[in-house]
């Protein structure tokens, strides 16, 4: 294998693939359309969508991260994709004309914006009548096995305010599906499909779970911001011990990732 290809792979696609594959299954593939992928991250499903639609269509990708743009640009060049245009920006202010887009996709991206209402206003502005808005997002039960242990330990330390802050953060990042659906409908969309699914992360023991690079980067590093620094070592030591007991009891550790795919059409 060409060594330059190795820089194109990391753990993030392992996380994003189950969501993205479900999203790709529900797209109405047509020639000669304009599409936008919101929050394309490391380039999936943006590059896959562009290749599946073909060169008669144009696919825009918007993301606020310059690192993400540079990484995705390298993928586009490597794969020889000619129908993608990358935009540095946010979903709350999309630099595209009114009624210019036939398809909007977002793979676990719209639920991570700063103001989801403004993002949906922008989606409604740029999409054509009859256009498709399709998104995925993980739900508030994500990794409940880990969070239940964390909150139990924080309760033992009487860190009740920290528990409230973590719960508030989770509610913000993983909003209730009925609220998202209501918001989408208010912006002039009809819901065609609402598909629930789940995949799991499996680990051998507690140390493997807490040391996993994606778990650390995407979850633990954020949680640390809510916890007292002087108690971090003992908190995560206790978490590891409890996870180890689970692995001994069940043979492995399971972290559940429930998610939903929402497929909507602009009226």
C-alpha positions as CSV (number, residue, x, y, z in Angstrom):
1,X,0.0,0.0,0.0
2,X,1.2,3.5,-0.8
3,X,2.6,4.9,2.4
4,X,1.0,8.3,1.8
5,X,-2.4,6.7,2.2
6,X,-1.7,6.0,5.9
7,X,-2.1,9.7,6.8
8,X,-5.7,9.5,5.6
9,X,-6.8,7.1,8.3
10,X,-7.4,7.7,12.0
11,X,-9.9,6.5,14.6
12,X,-12.6,9.1,13.8
13,X,-14.0,7.2,10.8
14,X,-14.6,4.2,13.1
15,X,-16.9,6.4,15.1
16,X,-18.6,8.2,12.2
17,X,-19.0,5.3,9.8
18,X,-22.1,3.6,11.4
19,X,-23.9,7.0,11.4
20,X,-22.7,7.9,8.0
21,X,-23.6,4.6,6.3
22,X,-27.2,4.9,7.5
23,X,-27.3,8.4,6.2
24,X,-25.9,7.3,2.8
25,X,-28.6,4.6,2.5
26,X,-31.4,7.2,2.6
27,X,-30.1,9.8,0.2
28,X,-32.1,10.4,-3.0
29,X,-29.2,10.1,-5.5
30,X,-29.7,12.2,-8.6
31,X,-27.5,13.8,-11.3
32,X,-27.0,17.5,-11.7
33,X,-27.7,18.6,-8.1
34,X,-26.0,20.8,-5.5
35,X,-25.3,19.3,-2.1
36,X,-23.9,20.6,1.2
37,X,-22.3,18.5,4.0
38,X,-22.3,20.3,7.3
39,X,-19.5,19.6,9.7
40,X,-17.5,17.3,7.4
41,X,-14.7,16.8,9.9
42,X,-12.1,14.4,8.5
43,X,-14.1,14.1,5.2
44,X,-16.7,11.3,5.7
45,X,-19.3,11.2,4.3
46,X,-18.4,14.2,2.2
47,X,-15.9,12.5,-0.1
48,X,-18.1,9.4,-0.4
49,X,-21.1,11.5,-1.2
50,X,-19.2,13.4,-3.9
51,X,-18.0,10.2,-5.5
52,X,-21.5,8.6,-5.4
53,X,-23.2,11.6,-7.0
54,X,-20.5,12.0,-9.7
55,X,-19.1,15.0,-11.5
56,X,-22.5,16.3,-12.8
57,X,-23.1,17.4,-9.2
58,X,-21.3,19.8,-6.9
59,X,-20.9,19.0,-3.3
60,X,-19.9,21.7,-0.8
61,X,-18.5,21.0,2.6
62,X,-18.6,23.4,5.5
63,X,-16.5,23.1,8.7
64,X,-15.0,25.7,11.0
65,X,-11.7,23.8,11.5
66,X,-8.7,24.7,9.3
67,X,-7.1,21.3,10.3
68,X,-10.2,19.5,9.1
69,X,-10.2,21.4,5.8
70,X,-6.5,20.7,5.2
71,X,-6.9,17.0,6.0
72,X,-10.0,16.7,3.8
73,X,-8.3,18.6,1.0
74,X,-5.5,16.0,1.0
75,X,-8.1,13.2,0.7
76,X,-9.8,15.0,-2.2
77,X,-6.5,15.4,-4.0
78,X,-5.5,11.8,-3.4
79,X,-8.8,10.3,-4.6
80,X,-8.9,12.7,-7.6
81,X,-12.3,14.1,-6.7
82,X,-13.2,17.1,-8.8
83,X,-16.7,18.0,-7.6
84,X,-16.1,19.2,-4.0
85,X,-15.7,22.8,-2.8
86,X,-14.7,23.3,0.9
87,X,-15.9,26.3,2.9
88,X,-14.4,27.5,6.2
89,X,-17.4,28.5,8.2
90,X,-20.2,27.5,10.5
91,X,-23.7,26.2,10.0
92,X,-25.2,29.3,11.6
93,X,-23.9,31.5,8.7
94,X,-23.6,29.5,5.5
95,X,-22.0,31.4,2.6
96,X,-24.3,30.1,-0.1
97,X,-27.3,31.8,-1.9
98,X,-30.9,31.3,-1.1
99,X,-32.6,28.3,-2.7
100,X,-29.4,27.0,-4.2
101,X,-29.0,23.5,-2.6
102,X,-30.9,20.3,-3.4
103,X,-29.4,18.2,-0.6
104,X,-28.1,18.9,2.9
105,X,-26.4,16.2,4.9
106,X,-24.9,16.3,8.3
107,X,-23.3,13.3,10.0
108,X,-23.4,14.0,13.7
109,X,-22.6,17.6,12.9
110,X,-25.7,19.7,13.3
111,X,-26.2,18.6,17.0
112,X,-22.7,20.0,17.7
113,X,-23.2,23.5,16.4
114,X,-23.3,26.5,18.8
115,X,-26.9,27.5,17.9
116,X,-28.9,24.7,16.3
117,X,-32.0,26.9,15.7
118,X,-29.9,29.4,13.6
119,X,-28.4,26.4,11.8
120,X,-31.8,25.1,10.8
121,X,-32.8,28.6,9.7
122,X,-29.8,28.7,7.4
123,X,-30.6,25.2,6.1
124,X,-34.2,26.3,5.3
125,X,-32.9,29.4,3.6
126,X,-30.4,27.7,1.2
127,X,-32.4,24.6,0.3
128,X,-34.7,24.4,-2.6
129,X,-38.4,23.4,-2.4
130,X,-38.5,19.6,-2.4
131,X,-34.9,19.5,-1.3
132,X,-33.7,16.8,1.2
133,X,-32.2,17.5,4.6
134,X,-30.8,14.3,6.2
135,X,-28.9,14.1,9.4
136,X,-27.7,11.7,12.1
137,X,-26.9,12.3,15.8
138,X,-26.1,10.1,18.8
139,X,-28.6,10.2,21.6
140,X,-28.5,11.0,25.3
141,X,-28.1,7.3,26.2
142,X,-24.6,7.3,24.6
143,X,-22.1,5.4,26.7
144,X,-24.6,5.3,29.6
145,X,-22.6,2.4,31.1
146,X,-19.7,4.8,31.6
147,X,-21.7,7.8,32.7
148,X,-23.7,5.9,35.3
149,X,-20.4,4.8,36.9
150,X,-19.0,8.4,36.7
151,X,-22.1,9.9,38.3
152,X,-22.1,7.3,41.0
153,X,-18.5,8.1,41.9
154,X,-19.1,11.8,41.8
155,X,-22.1,11.3,44.1
156,X,-19.9,9.4,46.5
157,X,-17.6,12.5,46.6
158,X,-20.7,14.7,47.0
159,X,-19.8,16.5,43.7
160,X,-23.4,17.1,42.9
161,X,-22.8,20.4,41.1
162,X,-20.4,18.7,38.8
163,X,-23.0,16.0,38.0
164,X,-25.5,18.8,37.0
165,X,-22.9,20.5,34.8
166,X,-22.1,17.2,33.0
167,X,-25.9,16.4,32.6
168,X,-26.4,19.9,31.2
169,X,-23.5,19.4,28.7
170,X,-24.9,16.1,27.6
171,X,-28.4,17.6,27.1
172,X,-26.9,20.4,25.0
173,X,-24.8,18.1,22.8
174,X,-27.4,15.3,22.5
175,X,-30.8,17.2,22.3
176,X,-34.0,15.2,22.6
177,X,-35.2,13.9,19.2
178,X,-38.7,15.4,19.6
179,X,-37.2,18.9,20.0
180,X,-35.0,18.4,16.9
181,X,-38.0,17.1,14.9
182,X,-40.2,20.0,16.1
183,X,-37.5,22.5,15.1
184,X,-37.1,21.1,11.7
185,X,-40.9,21.1,11.1
186,X,-41.1,24.8,12.2
187,X,-38.6,25.6,9.5
188,X,-40.8,24.2,6.8
189,X,-39.7,20.6,6.5
190,X,-41.7,17.4,6.5
191,X,-40.2,14.3,8.2
192,X,-40.1,11.3,5.8
193,X,-38.1,8.9,8.0
194,X,-37.0,8.7,11.6
195,X,-34.8,5.7,12.0
196,X,-33.3,4.6,15.4
197,X,-30.3,2.3,15.6
198,X,-27.3,1.5,17.8
199,X,-23.8,0.2,17.7
200,X,-21.4,-0.7,20.5
201,X,-17.8,-0.2,21.5
202,X,-16.2,-3.2,23.2
203,X,-13.1,-3.2,25.5
204,X,-11.1,-5.8,27.4
205,X,-10.8,-3.9,30.7
206,X,-11.1,-0.5,32.3
207,X,-7.6,0.7,31.4
208,X,-8.1,-0.1,27.7
209,X,-11.4,1.9,27.8
210,X,-9.9,5.0,29.4
211,X,-6.8,4.9,27.3
212,X,-8.5,4.6,24.0
213,X,-7.5,7.6,22.0
214,X,-11.0,8.5,20.6
215,X,-12.7,8.0,24.0
216,X,-10.2,10.3,25.5
217,X,-10.3,13.0,22.8
218,X,-14.1,13.0,22.2
219,X,-15.4,12.3,25.7
220,X,-13.0,12.2,28.7
221,X,-11.0,15.4,27.8
222,X,-14.3,17.3,27.8
223,X,-15.5,15.8,31.1
224,X,-12.2,16.7,32.8
225,X,-13.2,20.4,32.3
226,X,-16.1,19.9,34.8
227,X,-14.1,18.0,37.5
228,X,-11.9,19.3,40.3
229,X,-8.3,18.8,39.1
230,X,-7.1,17.6,42.5
231,X,-9.6,14.7,42.4
232,X,-9.1,13.6,38.8
233,X,-6.7,10.8,39.6
234,X,-8.8,9.2,42.3
235,X,-12.1,9.7,40.3
236,X,-10.7,8.0,37.2
237,X,-8.9,5.3,39.3
238,X,-12.3,4.4,40.8
239,X,-13.9,4.4,37.3
240,X,-11.2,2.0,36.1
241,X,-11.8,-0.3,39.0
242,X,-15.6,-0.4,38.4
243,X,-15.1,-1.0,34.7
244,X,-12.7,-3.8,35.5
245,X,-15.3,-5.5,37.7
246,X,-17.8,-5.2,34.8
247,X,-15.3,-6.9,32.4
248,X,-14.7,-9.7,34.9
249,X,-18.5,-10.2,35.3
250,X,-19.5,-10.0,31.7
251,X,-16.3,-11.0,29.9
252,X,-15.8,-7.5,28.3
253,X,-16.9,-3.9,28.7
254,X,-19.7,-2.6,26.4
255,X,-20.4,1.0,25.7
256,X,-23.6,1.6,23.9
257,X,-24.0,4.3,21.1
258,X,-27.7,4.8,20.2
259,X,-28.4,7.2,17.4
260,X,-31.1,8.4,15.1
261,X,-31.3,9.2,11.4
262,X,-33.7,12.0,10.4
263,X,-34.7,12.4,6.8
264,X,-36.7,15.5,5.9
265,X,-38.0,17.2,2.8
266,X,-38.5,21.0,2.3
267,X,-42.2,21.8,1.7
